[in-house]
Amino acid sequence: MTLNRRGTILTTLGLTVACTGRPSVGGGTEGETEDSGSTTSNDPTNPTNPTNPNPTSVGTGEDETGPNPTTGPNPTTGETTGPPPGSDNCCEVHEGPGCNEPEVVDCVCAQEAFCCAFAWDQMCVDLAMGDCMATCEDPPMTTGEPGTTTGMPGADCEDIVTFEMQPNEATLSGAWELGMSMIGEGEIIVLNQMVGTDGTILFEPDIPCNDTWYVWVRYWEQGQDDSYFATIDGMPMPEAIFEGDCTGGGQGYSWAALNWRDQADGPCTYLEDPWAPNWDAGTHQVEFSYRESLAMGRILITNDQDLIPAP
């Protein structure tokens, strides 16, 4: 019989190891008086077309033979010790035989029977990561609820991340619908006043890493009518007021960093400005509803506190 590099150990213990397979792997309303001093028109300019008052919408089997030196009797002491075989990461040294990827176990143990019989040492790891192409992934973490799992928690951001979400990426309800601007803004979200003023604009950004995130909104301003109700991940309640421009001037679409004005406070008085949430990696929600402004463009999400979008 040809012995591998651990043949001496196997012979000394009087064990014959066959490894032909893997081991067992155990607010406000339309027409209200604006806080900053002017009155909102009951027939406001259509944000899609300023000349038109009505918005248009557009193995089984156990291949391992012989005693299991980890879960079975120890050949020296007769005691049963150690964790179930195959429960550890293939890319980490551990005391028991086998690892958590059956195909990798088959490949490694075909070259080194010791890895299936005794322990998963550095030689086993080297084979797993080299010839046997182990993925080096831990099993998913359980949440404690039956039938559910969750991945590893996200890491902190190391780089600047900036991305935009277009109007067609929002979930719209009620009177909000997609339209096309007639003043060069492109696709927008517009309130169809023929339907009413209810409903929401919901953006759900998929955040890649843990950081402080800044939300910029392409809002529609018609002199004074520049505010919306807003929440982040469903808070606060009652909703915050997001004010595009509290100075009372301007016309058309502009960028503004999301801010938080309490409904009991006057214009230009903010609890947070900018309103920048500390988000962990994952999907979050930014939701708007009608207060004054009849339209909205896209939004921009960034972890760069110094970024100011181009006009």
Secondary structure, DSSP 8 states (H G I E B T S, - for coil): ----TTHHHHHHTT-----SS--------TT-B-TTS-B--SS---SS-TT-SS------S----S--TTTS--TTT----S--TT-S-TTS-BSSS--S-HHHHHHHHHH-THHHHT-B-HHHHHHHHTTT--------EE-SSTT-EE-----B--S--EEEE-GGGSEE-TTEEEEE-SSS--EEEEE-TTT-S--EEEE--EE-SBEE-EEEEEEEEETT--EEEEEETTEEEEEEEEES-TTS--EEEEEEE--BB-TTS-TT--SBSS---EE-SEE--EEEEESS--EEEEEEEES-TT-----
